[in-house]
Amino acid sequence: MNNSVSRHYRNRRIGEFLKELIEMTQPDSPRSPTQKYRLTQLGKQVLAVNRGE
């Protein structure tokens, strides 16, 4: 497999996984200068497991 193809696939998969862990505070305005991100419930659970809580 071509290196750039595998890198693209890996980055795409990582992006899909991150969408499950973080969410936009203003999903209707993704380019807003006040846009922020927060952990989803799943993201909070993953963080707690990694911290050993």
Secondary structure, DSSP 8 states (H G I E B T S, - for coil): --HHHHHHHHHHHHHHHHHHHEEES-TT-TT-TT--EEE-HHHHHHHHHHHT-
